[in-house]
Amino acid sequence: MTTNKFLAVLAVIVCFVAMVPFSVAAAVSAIHGNYTFSLAGPGQYGAQTIVGTITFDGAGHITALSYTQTDTTSGGGTTVCTGKLASTGSYTMGSSYDLGGLSMTVTSSCKGGGGPVKLGMLAAVPVSGIANVVYLTPLAGKGNNGPSGMATKQW
């Protein structure tokens, strides 16, 4: 490809990307309302999935949560349990390309009865100012290799 053709293609790509106005870093206020979420990844004995709903207030607080969790057991079967928010949780957002964080305590019918939950968060926010999708991931560190996934805004 000649230099002129390459530059022309590059210019078209840059123009297209510029027409999709997203902010990589989301403000806390951009994440508000009801979201459904789906997480999948390693559990204690194998695969784990968690699906549910979560409500953010746009001011850094998680005000509602309910979920269903399915785990692989040590014998190769599965167990299903449910959980909910024990008390108000909180969330923060980082600066550009930094993860924010989600922290809450849950009650659960799962073995162990729930406890603290911490996840990293990243959201791309369109010009509307409301995060349509929030990516959730375990935080780095020993023992933090649980499921990850995303929450989708419910309008």
Legacy VTK file of the C-alpha trace (Angstrom):
# vtk DataFile Version 3.0
C-alpha trace
ASCII
DATASET POLYDATA
POINTS 155 float
0.000 0.000 0.000
1.398 3.391 -0.894
1.910 6.067 1.715
-0.898 8.215 0.278
-3.396 5.338 0.369
-2.326 4.452 3.903
-2.795 8.052 5.070
-6.204 8.218 3.383
-7.341 5.025 5.146
-5.933 6.285 8.439
-7.794 9.601 8.020
-11.091 7.758 7.437
-10.535 5.630 10.563
-9.683 8.685 12.677
-12.800 10.519 11.431
-14.990 7.489 12.182
-13.585 7.081 15.687
-13.991 10.815 16.333
-17.693 10.525 15.446
-18.245 8.006 18.286
-17.999 10.300 21.319
-17.117 8.148 24.327
-15.318 9.051 27.501
-13.111 6.249 28.768
-13.349 7.382 32.365
-16.833 7.444 33.836
-17.848 9.767 36.626
-19.734 8.238 39.546
-22.830 10.167 38.416
-22.755 8.431 35.006
-23.578 5.102 36.643
-27.092 5.289 37.992
-30.293 3.317 37.801
-30.988 -0.381 37.360
-28.524 -2.707 35.636
-28.692 -6.440 34.955
-25.419 -8.279 35.269
-23.840 -11.573 34.322
-20.529 -12.802 35.718
-18.717 -16.030 34.859
-15.390 -17.519 35.836
-13.616 -19.741 38.302
-15.289 -20.725 41.554
-13.970 -22.787 44.449
-14.224 -26.133 42.590
-14.817 -25.121 38.969
-17.093 -22.891 36.928
-19.208 -20.249 38.622
-21.903 -18.001 37.160
-23.751 -15.180 38.857
-26.684 -13.313 37.274
-28.853 -10.618 38.801
-29.775 -6.975 39.107
-27.977 -4.087 40.797
-29.075 -0.489 41.395
-26.644 2.450 41.517
-27.815 5.861 42.804
-25.404 8.042 40.793
-23.828 9.326 44.017
-21.528 6.412 44.841
-24.012 4.106 46.570
-25.363 0.686 45.640
-28.953 0.684 46.852
-30.223 -2.745 45.739
-28.848 -6.090 44.599
-30.295 -9.537 44.010
-28.624 -12.469 42.306
-28.632 -16.189 41.555
-25.333 -18.049 41.743
-24.549 -21.438 40.180
-21.392 -23.268 41.260
-19.738 -26.508 40.210
-19.321 -28.785 43.233
-16.286 -30.909 44.089
-18.228 -33.978 42.856
-18.893 -32.387 39.461
-22.530 -31.453 40.139
-23.925 -27.969 40.554
-25.466 -25.987 43.372
-27.720 -22.976 42.955
-28.202 -20.314 45.609
-29.449 -16.743 45.847
-28.270 -13.571 47.504
-29.028 -9.918 48.102
-27.480 -6.724 49.411
-27.046 -6.835 53.202
-26.625 -3.071 53.542
-25.887 -0.137 51.238
-22.748 -0.709 49.189
-20.516 1.860 47.533
-18.673 2.458 44.264
-16.046 4.831 42.928
-14.692 5.501 39.456
-11.031 5.993 38.581
-9.437 8.458 36.231
-8.833 7.672 32.549
-7.889 3.993 32.077
-7.989 3.315 35.832
-10.452 0.932 37.382
-13.036 2.175 39.777
-14.192 -0.059 42.576
-17.357 -1.594 43.954
-17.620 -2.686 47.592
-20.616 -4.199 49.367
-21.680 -6.880 51.813
-24.138 -9.550 50.689
-26.265 -12.147 52.404
-26.565 -15.456 50.618
-28.129 -18.891 50.772
-24.782 -20.179 49.455
-22.384 -22.048 51.721
-20.769 -19.446 53.940
-23.817 -17.151 53.942
-22.306 -14.254 51.982
-19.892 -11.582 53.123
-17.885 -8.742 51.604
-17.658 -8.398 47.815
-15.128 -6.186 46.018
-14.856 -5.797 42.253
-13.069 -3.466 39.872
-15.286 -1.391 37.541
-14.726 0.233 34.165
-17.373 2.078 32.146
-17.368 3.727 28.740
-19.798 6.631 28.729
-21.349 7.982 25.520
-22.228 11.644 25.072
-25.594 10.991 26.796
-23.604 10.885 30.045
-25.096 7.582 31.217
-23.031 4.394 31.273
-24.832 1.777 29.183
-22.365 -0.967 30.124
-20.182 -1.381 33.217
-17.448 -4.019 33.128
-16.865 -5.832 36.420
-13.668 -7.730 37.238
-12.016 -9.280 40.293
-9.372 -7.099 41.886
-5.772 -8.253 41.585
-4.341 -10.175 44.469
-4.263 -13.582 46.114
-7.652 -15.249 46.260
-9.280 -12.724 43.929
-9.698 -14.905 40.884
-13.482 -15.039 40.818
-15.874 -14.403 37.976
-15.947 -11.300 35.800
-18.501 -9.921 33.367
-20.640 -6.890 32.736
-23.724 -5.011 33.860
-26.071 -3.551 31.256
-28.276 -0.486 31.857
-32.026 -1.194 31.946
-34.013 1.718 30.555
LINES 1 156
155 0 1 2 3 4 5 6 7 8 9 10 11 12 13 14 15 16 17 18 19 20 21 22 23 24 25 26 27 28 29 30 31 32 33 34 35 36 37 38 39 40 41 42 43 44 45 46 47 48 49 50 51 52 53 54 55 56 57 58 59 60 61 62 63 64 65 66 67 68 69 70 71 72 73 74 75 76 77 78 79 80 81 82 83 84 85 86 87 88 89 90 91 92 93 94 95 96 97 98 99 100 101 102 103 104 105 106 107 108 109 110 111 112 113 114 115 116 117 118 119 120 121 122 123 124 125 126 127 128 129 130 131 132 133 134 135 136 137 138 139 140 141 142 143 144 145 146 147 148 149 150 151 152 153 154
